[in-house]
Amino acid sequence: MEHHPESSDASVEEHGIPSLPMRIVQVFVSPAALFDALRQQPAWMGATLALIGIGIALQFLTPVIVPEEVLRRAAEAQIAGFIPAGTDPAVLEQQVDAAITPGIGVIVGTILVTPIVLSLIAGLLLIAFNVILGGEASFKQLLSAAAHAMYIGTAGGVVSIGLMAVGAEIVTLSPGLFLPEMEGFIGRFLNGINVFSVWTCGVLGVAVSRFYPGRSVAAGTTYLLVLYLIFVAAIAMFSGLLAGLAG
């Protein structure tokens, strides 16, 4: 589709950016239009605060709507990958209890981690496309893009909670769910890939194409996707090392 930045910019200047609920919808159905607006009028504070609020609400809502046995088994499977084999079962049980019983730590952690993650994403884009490739997007623009794109991950969390509410022990929607069960590093790697995170990389690729004239959607998507897969691989490798400590 041909893009006419002059008409797009004029429309944004005349009408301003849409409301936050409308911007959240645009992330899923019309990210190009959203990022055209955010390029002219970056807006990250409201989106970030809403992300934090929704994240905290989901943490406290999950134990209410998900059966305890399902939640406990899912937590055990997730935590077991980061505890050495042979660990005292009482220690594992304690970790599971803490994971399924949200408290003040959830609130503090979400408030602190959310802006850090968003700033990290914006910083990585800034380094690649400003410092290295000579672009001119501002940190505020990139932070705005990250804050809105992160609603895709939030939607993934809602889907997972919904599936767990009906009895599925699925914490992450990953390619591993659709493939034969695999052991070892490959299995941990495939099960660690969140399809909603991959989607987020694609949407941020659209932001790159809008904020940096001449850069394609593929450029931003590939850059972030490679970084994400390296991160998932590192976690899978670390989990394997921990599992082998008592082997």
GUPAZA-538358 format. One line per 2 residues: number of its first residue (from 1); their letters; for each residue x, y, z of C-alpha. Coordinates in pm, whole numbers, plus 32768, in hexadecimal, padded with zeros to 4 digits. Layout:
NUM> A> X/Y/Z; ...
% end
This chain:
1> ME> 8000/8000/8000; 8087/8157/7FA1
3> HH> 80CB/823B/80C8; 8094/83B3/80AE
5> PE> 8143/844A/81DD; 80D0/85AB/818D
7> SS> 7F5F/8558/81A1; 7F97/8477/82CF
9> DA> 8055/8586/838A; 7F4C/8689/833A
11> SV> 7E3B/85A5/83BB; 7EF4/856C/8503
13> EE> 7F33/86DE/8532; 7DC4/8730/84EF
15> HG> 7D24/8627/85C9; 7E35/85CA/86C2
17> IP> 7E82/8469/8729; 7D61/837C/8776
19> SL> 7CF8/8326/88D8; 7DB9/8216/898E
21> PM> 7CAB/8109/895C; 7CA8/8157/87E7
23> RI> 7E25/814A/87D9; 7E23/7FF5/8880
25> VQ> 7D31/7F79/8775; 7E10/800B/8667
27> VF> 7F3B/7F46/86E6; 7E86/7E0B/8674
29> VS> 7DCA/7E7F/8540; 7E82/7FB1/84B8
31> PA> 7FE0/7FD9/854B; 805C/80AC/8426
33> AL> 7F52/81B6/8466; 7F9F/81AD/85DA
35> FD> 8113/81E2/85AB; 80D8/82F6/84AD
37> AL> 8019/83AA/85C2; 811C/835F/86CE
39> RQ> 8231/83D8/85EB; 818E/8530/85F2
41> QP> 8113/852A/875A; 81C9/8428/8830
43> AW> 80F5/83B1/8956; 817C/82AF/8A46
45> MG> 8116/830C/8BAA; 7FA8/82A8/8B9A
47> AT> 7FF4/8167/8ADB; 8100/8107/8BD6
49> LA> 8026/814A/8D07; 7F0A/8082/8C6E
51> LI> 7FFA/7F63/8C24; 8067/7F61/8D8F
53> GI> 7F00/7F6A/8E0C; 7E8F/7E51/8D26
55> GI> 7FBF/7D80/8D7E; 7F7C/7D9E/8EF4
57> AL> 7E09/7D57/8EC4; 7E51/7C1B/8DFA
59> QF> 7F42/7B9C/8F04; 7E35/7BB6/9010
61> LT> 7D1B/7B3F/8F2F; 7DCB/7A02/8EBB
63> PV> 7DAB/7941/9006; 7C3B/799E/9010
65> IV> 7BD9/7915/8EBA; 7CD9/77FF/8E86
67> PE> 7CA7/76B9/8F4A; 7DB2/769B/9057
69> EV> 7E27/7543/8FE7; 7E59/75BE/8E82
71> LR> 7F0F/76F5/8EF8; 7FEB/7628/8FE2
73> RA> 804D/7529/8ED9; 809C/763D/8DDF
75> AE> 8170/76F4/8EE1; 8227/75B2/8F3D
77> AQ> 827B/756E/8DD1; 82FB/76CE/8DA0
79> IA> 83C5/76E4/8EE1; 8456/7586/8EC8
81> GF> 8521/75F2/8D98; 85E6/76E6/8E6E
83> IP> 8624/760B/8F9F; 873A/7506/8F9F
85> AG> 86CD/739C/8F8F; 86BC/7303/90E9
87> TD> 864B/7442/9194; 858A/7409/92D5
89> PA> 8418/73EA/9277; 83C4/74D1/9398
91> VL> 8490/75E4/92F3; 83DB/75B1/91A8
93> EQ> 828D/75B6/925D; 82E9/76FC/9304
95> QV> 8344/7796/91B6; 81FC/7723/911B
97> DA> 8133/77B2/923D; 81DF/7902/920F
99> AI> 819F/78FC/9097; 8029/78B9/90B0
101> TP> 7FE9/79A6/91D4; 801C/7B0B/915B
103> GI> 8079/7C0E/925F; 8118/7D61/9282
105> GV> 8249/7CDE/91C6; 8175/7CB9/908C
107> IV> 810B/7E25/909D; 826A/7EA7/90DC
109> GT> 8304/7DC0/8FD9; 820D/7E21/8EC9
111> IL> 8239/7F95/8F11; 83B3/7F76/8EFB
113> VT> 83DD/7E77/8DE4; 82E4/7F04/8CE8
115> PI> 8392/8053/8CA6; 84E7/7FA9/8CAD
117> VL> 8480/7EB2/8B9E; 83E4/7FC5/8AC9
119> SL> 851A/809F/8AED; 85F8/7F79/8A91
121> IA> 8535/7F38/8951; 853D/80A9/88F5
123> GL> 86B1/80B7/8942; 86FF/7F8A/8869
125> LL> 8646/8027/8745; 86F4/8172/8780
127> IA> 884C/80CE/877E; 880C/800E/863D
129> FN> 8751/810C/856D; 87D3/8258/85F4
131> VI> 8935/821D/866F; 899E/8113/8575
133> LG> 88C6/8161/8447; 88A6/82D8/8471
135> GE> 872E/82FC/84A0; 8685/841C/8554
137> AS> 8565/838A/861D; 8556/8401/8787
139> FK> 8561/8325/88BA; 8406/83A4/8914
141> QL> 837B/8332/87C5; 8413/81D9/87ED
143> LS> 839D/81C1/8955; 823E/8217/88E0
145> AA> 8250/8101/87DD; 82CC/8004/88DD
147> AH> 81C1/8064/89DB; 80AB/8029/88E0
149> AM> 8140/7EF1/883F; 8157/7E4D/8995
151> YI> 7FDC/7E2E/899C; 8006/7D09/88B0
153> GT> 80C4/7C4F/89BF; 7FB4/7CAE/8AB7
155> AG> 7EB2/7C19/89CB; 7F81/7ADB/89C4
157> GV> 7F71/7ACF/8B3E; 7DF8/7AF4/8B35
159> VS> 7DDC/79D7/8A39; 7EB8/78F6/8B12
161> IG> 7DE9/7944/8C47; 7CAB/78F8/8B88
163> LM> 7D32/77A7/8B16; 7DA6/7752/8C76
165> AV> 7C4F/77B1/8CFD; 7BB8/7694/8C32
167> GA> 7CC0/759A/8CA3; 7DE3/75C3/8BB0
169> EI> 7F3B/75CF/8C56; 7FC4/76D2/8B62
171> VT> 8092/77F2/8BE7; 812C/7854/8A98
173> LS> 809D/7827/893C; 81CF/77A1/888A
175> PG> 822B/76DE/874E; 8272/75B5/882F
177> LF> 80FB/7588/8862; 80CE/7531/86F4
179> LP> 81FC/744D/86CC; 8252/72F0/874E
181> EM> 82DA/72FD/88AF; 8450/7339/88B1
183> EG> 854D/7316/89C8; 8688/73D7/8A15
185> FI> 86EE/752D/899C; 8616/7526/8860
187> GR> 84DF/74D4/8927; 8522/75E2/8A2A
189> FL> 8571/76DD/8916; 8433/769A/884D
191> NG> 835A/7699/8984; 83F7/77E1/89F1
193> IN> 8394/78A0/88B7; 8259/796A/88F4
195> VF> 819B/799B/87AE; 8112/7AE4/8833
197> SV> 8276/7B5E/886C; 82C6/7B0A/8702
199> WT> 8191/7BCE/869D; 820B/7CF2/876F
201> CG> 8356/7CEF/86B3; 8296/7D05/856C
203> VL> 81C6/7E2A/85E2; 82FD/7EE2/8659
205> GV> 838B/7E9F/8500; 8267/7F6B/847A
207> AV> 82C8/8081/856D; 842B/807D/84E4
209> SR> 83A8/80A4/8381; 82D8/81D2/83EC
211> FY> 83DC/8280/84C4; 8505/8248/83DC
213> PG> 84CB/82A5/826F; 8562/81A1/818C
215> RS> 8565/808B/8291; 8485/7F61/8251
217> VA> 83A0/7EA5/833A; 8484/7D78/830F
219> AG> 85B2/7E3A/838E; 851D/7E8A/84E2
221> TT> 846D/7D3B/8501; 85A4/7C70/84B2
223> YL> 867F/7D3A/85A0; 8594/7D13/86C9
225> LV> 853C/7BAB/8675; 86AA/7B43/8670
227> LY> 86E4/7BEA/87C1; 85AC/7B43/884F
229> LI> 860D/79E8/87D5; 876C/7A15/8865
231> FV> 86CA/7A6C/89B3; 85E8/7937/89A4
233> AA> 8710/785B/8948; 87D9/78E4/8A6E
235> IA> 86BD/7893/8B5E; 869B/7734/8ACB
237> MF> 8811/76FB/8AF3; 8815/7782/8C57
239> SG> 86EC/76A6/8CB2; 87A2/7576/8C28
241> LL> 88D9/75C8/8CF3; 880F/75E4/8E31
243> AG> 875B/749D/8DEC; 88AA/73EF/8DBD
245> LA> 894F/746C/8EFB; 88D4/7346/8FC5
247> G> 88E9/7252/8EA4
% end
